[in-house]
Amino acid sequence: MTFTPLPSLSRRDAATAVLAAKKRLGLSWATIAESVGQSTEWSTSALLGQQPLSEKQAAAAGNVLELDEAVVEALQLPPVRGVDAVDTSEPIVYRLQEAIQVYGSTISELIREEFGDGIMSAIDFELDFERVPDPKGDRVKLTLSGKFLSYRVW
């Protein structure tokens, strides 16, 4: 039996390397996602460390981003999710939190009224991002689509 050492880089280190390579090469997330073979939104999340990447997907991203083998290996480590993985002081993240603070109870009530007692899954989930032209200034349109999961009674 042979011992294979763990990569010396973490998923966060890999995300930092991805961001640096993206900037250095002038690539868009859409171009990188095309090489990974998934949506732009999912691929961006994966390359920032919050989704699992297969060996094939990590290698494809590594190829387009000209990443070294250690970074490609680190991209295959388990995802890092949750509050610790996100800088909540970053202005866009903060504004999304603010939107949930203002509209969270409304969203909860409307989901309950339409579907019943349950939650929107963040596991069986899709995100879509769109720029919407507007004469008063372009708008950001986010679509969050999660499977409805009813609470179980036992």
Sequence and secondary structure as in RCSB ss.txt:
>XXXX:A:sequence
MTFTPLPSLSRRDAATAVLAAKKRLGLSWATIAESVGQSTEWSTSALLGQQPLSEKQAAAAGNVLELDEAVVEAL
QLPPVRGVDAVDTSEPIVYRLQEAIQVYGSTISELIREEFGDGIMSAIDFELDFERVPDPKGDRVKLTLSGKFLS
YRVW
>XXXX:A:secstr
       SS HHHHHHHHHHHHHHHT  HHHHHHHHTS HHHHHHHHTTSS   HHHHHHHHHHHT  HHHHHHT
TS    SGGGS TTSHHHHHHHHHHHHHHHHHHHHHHHHH SEEEEEEEEEEEEEEE  TTS EEEEEEEEEEEE
    
